[in-house]
Amino acid sequence: MSKFQMFDSVTLNQDIQLHSGGIAPQGTDGAIVEIFKDGEAYLVELFGGWLKLTPEGDMIETSQDDPEAFRDSLDVETLYPHQINLINAHQQSDKQKVKQ
């Protein structure tokens, strides 16, 4: 059985080399977006800082308190259970449960 579920919020418990280059440091937040082989591995979208779009269409750094803020996506990586820790379990709404 899978240790994590779809859309669970997780954090890295070690530095991860990104396929796109660079390193996602320990403590980087992410979300489970795919589960492989009943939890042997997970596809995790890793997030960076908070950004927003300016009226000119540029992305600038901002705080999470900004109503127009969104998280920068660093990369999507295949990770193993020993590389991540649960922050928050995703809660399905009744509407989502009915659609399954």
Secondary structure as a PSIPRED ss2 file (coil, helix, strand):
# PSIPRED VFORMAT (PSIPRED V4.0)

   1 M C   1.000  0.000  0.000
   2 S C   1.000  0.000  0.000
   3 K C   1.000  0.000  0.000
   4 F C   1.000  0.000  0.000
   5 Q C   1.000  0.000  0.000
   6 M C   1.000  0.000  0.000
   7 F C   1.000  0.000  0.000
   8 D C   1.000  0.000  0.000
   9 S E   0.000  0.000  1.000
  10 V E   0.000  0.000  1.000
  11 T E   0.000  0.000  1.000
  12 L E   0.000  0.000  1.000
  13 N C   1.000  0.000  0.000
  14 Q C   1.000  0.000  0.000
  15 D C   1.000  0.000  0.000
  16 I E   0.000  0.000  1.000
  17 Q E   0.000  0.000  1.000
  18 L C   1.000  0.000  0.000
  19 H C   1.000  0.000  0.000
  20 S C   1.000  0.000  0.000
  21 G C   1.000  0.000  0.000
  22 G C   1.000  0.000  0.000
  23 I E   0.000  0.000  1.000
  24 A E   0.000  0.000  1.000
  25 P C   1.000  0.000  0.000
  26 Q C   1.000  0.000  0.000
  27 G C   1.000  0.000  0.000
  28 T C   1.000  0.000  0.000
  29 D E   0.000  0.000  1.000
  30 G E   0.000  0.000  1.000
  31 A E   0.000  0.000  1.000
  32 I E   0.000  0.000  1.000
  33 V E   0.000  0.000  1.000
  34 E E   0.000  0.000  1.000
  35 I E   0.000  0.000  1.000
  36 F E   0.000  0.000  1.000
  37 K H   0.000  1.000  0.000
  38 D H   0.000  1.000  0.000
  39 G H   0.000  1.000  0.000
  40 E C   1.000  0.000  0.000
  41 A E   0.000  0.000  1.000
  42 Y E   0.000  0.000  1.000
  43 L E   0.000  0.000  1.000
  44 V E   0.000  0.000  1.000
  45 E E   0.000  0.000  1.000
  46 L E   0.000  0.000  1.000
  47 F E   0.000  0.000  1.000
  48 G E   0.000  0.000  1.000
  49 G E   0.000  0.000  1.000
  50 W E   0.000  0.000  1.000
  51 L E   0.000  0.000  1.000
  52 K E   0.000  0.000  1.000
  53 L E   0.000  0.000  1.000
  54 T C   1.000  0.000  0.000
  55 P C   1.000  0.000  0.000
  56 E C   1.000  0.000  0.000
  57 G C   1.000  0.000  0.000
  58 D C   1.000  0.000  0.000
  59 M E   0.000  0.000  1.000
  60 I E   0.000  0.000  1.000
  61 E E   0.000  0.000  1.000
  62 T C   1.000  0.000  0.000
  63 S C   1.000  0.000  0.000
  64 Q C   1.000  0.000  0.000
  65 D C   1.000  0.000  0.000
  66 D C   1.000  0.000  0.000
  67 P C   1.000  0.000  0.000
  68 E C   1.000  0.000  0.000
  69 A C   1.000  0.000  0.000
  70 F E   0.000  0.000  1.000
  71 R E   0.000  0.000  1.000
  72 D E   0.000  0.000  1.000
  73 S E   0.000  0.000  1.000
  74 L E   0.000  0.000  1.000
  75 D E   0.000  0.000  1.000
  76 V E   0.000  0.000  1.000
  77 E E   0.000  0.000  1.000
  78 T E   0.000  0.000  1.000
  79 L E   0.000  0.000  1.000
  80 Y C   1.000  0.000  0.000
  81 P H   0.000  1.000  0.000
  82 H H   0.000  1.000  0.000
  83 Q H   0.000  1.000  0.000
  84 I E   0.000  0.000  1.000
  85 N E   0.000  0.000  1.000
  86 L E   0.000  0.000  1.000
  87 I E   0.000  0.000  1.000
  88 N E   0.000  0.000  1.000
  89 A C   1.000  0.000  0.000
  90 H C   1.000  0.000  0.000
  91 Q C   1.000  0.000  0.000
  92 Q C   1.000  0.000  0.000
  93 S C   1.000  0.000  0.000
  94 D H   0.000  1.000  0.000
  95 K H   0.000  1.000  0.000
  96 Q H   0.000  1.000  0.000
  97 K H   0.000  1.000  0.000
  98 V H   0.000  1.000  0.000
  99 K H   0.000  1.000  0.000
 100 Q C   1.000  0.000  0.000
